[in-house]
Amino acid sequence: MHRITGRAGGDSLIEMSPTDSFNDDVNGYPQHVSSSTGSLHPEQSPSPLTPDVCVETCDSLNTSLASLAQSEHSDSPQHESETLERIEALTGQWRKRALFLKFRSRIDKQQHSKDSVFFRDGVRRIDFVLSYLDDKDGERKQERRKMYEANLVNVGLELETEDKSESDDGKTYFVKIHTPWEVLATYADVLKIKVPFKVNDIPDNGDMPMNWLSTPFRLPEHIMHPEPDYFTAPFDKSKSDFFLIDDKATFFPPSVRNRIVYYILSRCSYFKDECGDKDKKGIKRLLNNCTYTAAFPLHDCRYWTKAKDANCESERYHLHKHWARFFCFYKEQPLNLIRKYYGEKIGIYFAWLGFYTEMLLFAAIVGTLCFVYGFLTFGDNEWSKEICSAEIGGNIVMCPLCDKKCGYWKLNSTCNSSWQSHLFDNVGTVFFAIFMAIWVTLFLEFWKRRQARLEYEWDLVDFEEEQQQLQLRPEYETKCTNRKLNRITQEMEPYLPITSKCARTCLSGATVLLWISLIIACIIGVIAYRLAVYAAFASIMKDNPTTNLQVVGPYITPQLATSVTASCINFVIIMILNLMYERVAVWITDMEIPKTHLEYENKLTVKMFLFQFVNYYSSCFYVAFFKGKFVGYPGNYAYMFGSSLRNEECDPGGCLIELTTQLVIVMTGKQVWGNIQEALVPWMMNWWGSRKARNHPESLYSRWEQDHDLQSFGQLGLFYEYLEMVIQFGFITLFVASFPLAPLLALINNIIEVRVDAWKLTTQFRRPVAAKAHSIGAWEEILNGMAVLSVVTNAFIVAFTSDMIPRLVYMYAYQPDGELNMKGYISNSLSSFNISVIPDVNRPDVDENPSWFNTSTIDTCRYRDYRYPSGHEKQYTHTMQFWHILAAKLAFIIIMEHVAFLVKFFVAWMIPDVPSDVRARVKRERYLVQEYLHNYEVEKLKIQLSQNVHEECNCSPMIYPCLPKHEVLSECL
């Protein structure tokens, strides 16, 4: 087969057709098989075999076989029907002999091909499988399949069909696809796939001192490095002898083969040339209209056992054994084997996830030490001692926290929450916030270096340009009917008019804003719930009736009950909105018709991240930066939007503990729910398929049926994995000052996540189509943006949510004894208000006041603020201490941000993005490509001149001059 028409560009495929000498052995494979050779007519089933069928002599059986040989040679429905008619015409023992031979021929083929990744000839590899159901009313579907498969044959693919009678359910047809060398070479040239041309001769100096310490964490060498290291260059079909081609059947690995097949499938039409309907194109449309039920490449073997065929790899088995088991959590990941089996895009995800998990270990250790520091300094917590003291906290009467339904209360009722707050609100919080600002910078910079190394090792250095130029989405080629001249390539290419593009973008943006507004409305509803339900909890828990609960009773307060229930409701709303918006985001992105796969993913990434950012973090932003900041004071409280709902106040121990509660519930709930979705649900859905695969004999449950019963990984499967991890990254960076244990929780989750994702890919999903990616894409810019934002948010949390700055100001400037301690801080941080002037609208009902409250002896109540008391000439206005504290907060924010950013930029400047040895290897490879191609062309030209010299003249042949290397390689060097 050879290329005779068409070109690689636009929406056309390269048509492959037979030459004049085409016969049944083209490409070394027999071509007579096109569908299942042992299938019966769709309306009939084989007659039951009885023992007397096998009593005939061998001669009579051979005679019967010869009489049916011609009809058995083909699998077409016409031949099948003729065979059945001839069998029906026979009677007695002759009919039994014919049925036995028919059944035996089918069993022989099944035993040869059922658990194999090859065609029935045992030579041609199955690169892709299409499946469809027998639909009696689907004439249009049959016509589409007929035209589509005919067009696939025209472009050079080879097909083999398994009849539905061969399938386990008796309903499904399977079309197996093989790609000959000619097609592979042609499209490898079109896609500029890099292949080896020379063994890497640069010595590996990767041995580290005391490398033996990492031995328990290593995997076997043949698992970590399944292939030798080569220098590579883009494949050129006209120079195939330039590359290291030992065996054409195995030169392109299965991941490259299925990538090429999918490239063809997604661009092949299912219409006749005379119809001219350009919209009828691609396997995706055929799957959407149910012409085919599935399209997938095959796994190379069952995951629990090695392949029995020596010509077939067992990479899936090795991945499951060394990677996809939870008890391998302490082992390194076989990234090269993952890349070889699943492609670079999935490989780069697991490389990033593994690196992120490794870096989390350092953050988790420091965060745990900060938490332990808070636990060990309980005894030095002077302000909590004052709150819990019967002499101090027991004698301080606090103003009601809501109108009418809330009574007066004593400060020592918040004793437990003040101790809990100290675990996270201490000096270690400031240190950890600064540490995380440096950690996130180191993480991103070292990941750039790791990514650069993978780009080189996986031949992705120049991939971005290729993707932009070659990987047009089939949907873009189909829907964009307008054409314009590309100034660079001077070829006509599809394009979307600017008016249509602007209209689609505006509609998309309006949809995103609408959904973000919906999230804000839900958050406002949750805030209203907090304000309304607090009064109910305060009334119910009057005189602390929860002390009847022996274990948790003393820790339950109206503030805690309100915060926990509101956080749980908010989490449920987040999950519901996520499920609804995911479909909307995909729909509006499809509507925009992005040009390339990269552009499609970037657009979808921005939409999903903006929504998820607001959805997950808005409640945390409210608690951190708005709650308790706009309260007012007794007699002049602030209300929510002019309603009767009074704005929330912070607990005397501070709002930080409420932010911690919100963060723990949302972050932990998301991780638990995500693991349930990712592990339990796929396991339950595929439990029957796995059981059937294990219980069926290999000869009766084919490889394509096994994979067909698995779930599809989906086009956006990897996208959602990235999104989940980026949202987690936001939790451990944006609000980590309020919860130092967040990195530890993330570390535990990610250790599980790596193995769960590996287990899903290896056992529960069909093999995804291999795809290339040179980086994590738009997620890298999002991570950089969140890293910058995290410095600001943590500075504001320490300054305005934590009580660290007010305590320091009091200790250094307002301590009455001039000592550097916190004695008297609680009384200093509370202002006084005259109970007699509280307006009736704010005054609590008499029956709501506790039994100990007596207006004859208590004339003032205290509230959290820095204001002058009643009777002062500036009564109820802010004191000078308030302004000193505000100035100290702003100064701290400015200093912390500048220090963090200076360290961040200095570290980024000190650490180069590309390691020096990788830079040297890239230059070496480019040098060798130029040198080898130069020598190759010179030798080729010498041969041509030596062949033609005697025909042109009788003079001595002129020696072709060798150009100096520095001229040939000047661009490279």
Order of alpha helices (4+ residues) and beta strands (2+ residues): beta-beta-alpha-alpha-alpha-beta-alpha-beta-beta-alpha-beta-alpha-beta-alpha-alpha-alpha-beta-alpha-alpha-alpha-alpha-beta-beta-alpha-alpha-alpha-alpha-beta-beta-alpha-alpha-alpha-beta-beta-alpha-alpha-alpha-alpha-alpha-alpha-alpha-alpha-beta-beta-alpha-alpha-alpha
